[in-house]
Amino acid sequence: MLSRIMLFLLGFSLMTIGFTYLIIYLNLITFGYTIIDYLKYIFTHIGSLCTFIGLIIVSYLVFKGEKK
């Protein structure tokens, strides 16, 4: 039970960090980048990939049933 809570907090923290980076990188569009350039940038930057890693961890924990 404690490991599930710790993994959930880790996943939630990674998602928070990643979403922060995604919002900050939206400023690239004001510098003349296109949406395609923005998507290429966020899929190659490790800070943005934290969003997807955290989402996978949290969704795994939510949909995984507990053993009884």
Secondary structure, 3 states (H helix, E strand, C coil): CHHHHHHHHHHHHHHHHHHHHHHHHHHHHHHCCCHHHHHHHHHHCHHHHHHHHHHHHHHHHHHCCCCC
